[in-house]
């Protein structure tokens, strides 16, 4: 799969906006991450790796060689930055690279965001209204929000 619009659009989606700075990848011990992710962090750094996981996690990417500027190269640069894209193209150009989803880490991050938001909202409104607000914001059921809050206790 090439770096297609779905990968780029996902990076721009509301669910991923600002998540790079909040991601638990920054807080998780590197030794607990998949080996392929550990290698990416060593090659292009944590920030670019987090951006790549959030935008394209679960996909296998055809890394452009960078010989001729291409749309795939431009998209890769927009996700990880020019320097990191150059590093990936020099080290993996012409190869296929699987980007792990890190679903457990992302789920944990979302649950932490929910708990933090709940704490802030319950200072201003009732518990029921806070749960309803969070459920609407994350497009989850109120039961799912309640389970996330219960699991955090």
C-alpha positions as CSV (number, residue, x, y, z in Angstrom):
1,X,0.0,0.0,0.0
2,X,1.3,3.4,-0.9
3,X,1.0,6.4,1.3
4,X,-2.6,7.1,0.2
5,X,-5.0,9.8,1.1
6,X,-6.6,7.6,3.8
7,X,-3.3,7.6,5.7
8,X,-2.9,11.4,5.3
9,X,-6.5,12.2,6.0
10,X,-6.4,10.1,9.2
11,X,-3.5,12.2,10.4
12,X,-5.7,15.3,9.9
13,X,-8.8,13.8,11.5
14,X,-10.3,15.2,14.7
15,X,-9.5,12.0,16.6
16,X,-5.7,12.5,16.0
17,X,-5.4,16.3,16.2
18,X,-3.0,17.2,19.0
19,X,-2.6,13.6,20.0
20,X,1.1,13.5,19.2
21,X,1.9,15.6,22.3
22,X,-0.5,13.5,24.5
23,X,0.4,10.1,23.3
24,X,1.4,7.5,25.9
25,X,4.3,6.5,23.6
26,X,6.1,9.3,25.4
27,X,5.4,7.7,28.8
28,X,5.8,4.0,28.0
29,X,9.1,2.4,28.4
30,X,10.7,1.8,25.0
31,X,11.4,-1.8,25.9
32,X,7.7,-2.4,26.1
33,X,7.1,-1.3,22.5
34,X,7.2,-3.6,19.5
35,X,10.8,-4.0,18.2
36,X,9.9,-2.5,14.8
37,X,8.7,0.6,16.7
38,X,11.9,0.7,18.8
39,X,13.9,0.7,15.5
40,X,11.8,3.6,14.1
41,X,12.3,5.6,17.3
42,X,16.1,5.1,17.0
43,X,16.0,6.1,13.3
44,X,13.7,9.1,13.2
45,X,13.0,10.0,16.8
46,X,10.0,9.8,19.1
47,X,7.9,12.7,17.7
48,X,8.1,11.5,14.1
49,X,7.4,7.9,15.1
50,X,4.4,8.9,17.1
51,X,3.1,10.9,14.2
52,X,3.6,8.0,11.8
53,X,1.8,5.6,14.2
54,X,-1.1,7.9,14.6
55,X,-1.5,8.6,10.9
56,X,-0.7,5.2,9.4
57,X,-0.7,2.6,12.2
58,X,-1.7,-0.8,11.0
59,X,-0.6,-0.1,7.4
60,X,2.3,-1.4,5.3
61,X,3.8,1.5,3.5
62,X,5.9,1.5,0.3
63,X,8.7,4.0,1.2
64,X,9.6,6.1,-1.8
65,X,13.2,6.1,-2.9
66,X,13.3,9.9,-3.1
67,X,15.1,9.9,-6.4
68,X,12.3,11.9,-8.0
69,X,10.0,14.0,-5.9
70,X,6.7,12.2,-5.7
71,X,3.3,12.6,-4.1
72,X,4.1,9.7,-1.7
73,X,7.3,11.6,-0.6
74,X,5.3,14.8,0.0
75,X,2.8,12.9,2.1
76,X,5.5,11.2,4.1
77,X,7.2,14.5,4.7
78,X,3.9,16.1,5.8
79,X,3.4,13.3,8.4
80,X,6.9,12.9,9.9
81,X,8.7,16.0,8.7
82,X,11.3,16.5,6.0
83,X,14.3,15.3,8.0
84,X,12.6,12.1,9.2
85,X,11.2,11.4,5.8
86,X,14.7,11.7,4.3
87,X,16.1,9.3,6.9
88,X,13.3,6.8,6.1
89,X,13.9,7.1,2.4
90,X,17.7,6.7,2.8
91,X,17.3,3.6,5.0
92,X,14.2,2.0,3.6
93,X,13.6,3.6,0.2
94,X,12.0,1.1,-2.2
95,X,11.1,-1.2,0.7
96,X,7.8,-2.0,2.5
97,X,7.6,-0.8,6.0
98,X,4.9,-2.0,8.4
99,X,3.8,0.6,11.0
100,X,2.4,-1.0,14.1
101,X,-1.0,0.2,15.4
102,X,-0.1,0.2,19.1
103,X,-3.9,-0.1,19.8
104,X,-3.4,-0.9,23.4
105,X,-1.3,2.2,24.0
106,X,-3.7,4.4,22.0
107,X,-6.7,3.0,23.9
108,X,-4.9,3.6,27.2
109,X,-4.2,7.2,26.0
110,X,-7.8,7.8,25.2
111,X,-9.0,6.4,28.5
112,X,-6.6,8.7,30.3
113,X,-7.9,11.7,28.3
114,X,-11.5,10.6,29.3
115,X,-10.6,10.4,33.0
116,X,-8.9,13.8,32.9
117,X,-11.7,15.4,31.0
118,X,-14.2,13.8,33.4
119,X,-12.4,15.3,36.4
120,X,-12.4,18.8,34.9
121,X,-16.1,18.6,33.8
122,X,-17.4,17.3,37.1
123,X,-16.2,20.5,38.7
124,X,-18.7,22.4,36.5
125,X,-21.6,20.0,36.0
126,X,-23.2,16.8,37.3
127,X,-21.7,13.4,36.7
128,X,-24.5,12.4,34.3
129,X,-24.0,15.5,32.2
130,X,-20.2,15.0,32.2
131,X,-20.6,11.4,31.0
132,X,-23.0,12.5,28.3
133,X,-20.7,15.2,27.1
134,X,-17.7,12.9,26.9
135,X,-19.7,10.2,25.2
136,X,-20.7,12.7,22.5
137,X,-17.2,14.2,22.1
138,X,-15.6,10.7,21.6
139,X,-18.6,9.2,19.8
140,X,-18.8,6.4,22.3
141,X,-21.7,5.2,24.4
142,X,-22.2,6.4,27.9
143,X,-21.7,2.8,29.1
144,X,-18.3,2.7,27.4
145,X,-17.3,6.0,29.2
146,X,-18.5,4.6,32.5
147,X,-16.4,1.4,32.0
148,X,-13.4,3.6,31.2
149,X,-13.9,5.6,34.4
150,X,-14.5,2.5,36.5
151,X,-11.4,0.9,35.1
152,X,-9.4,4.0,36.1
153,X,-10.4,3.7,39.8
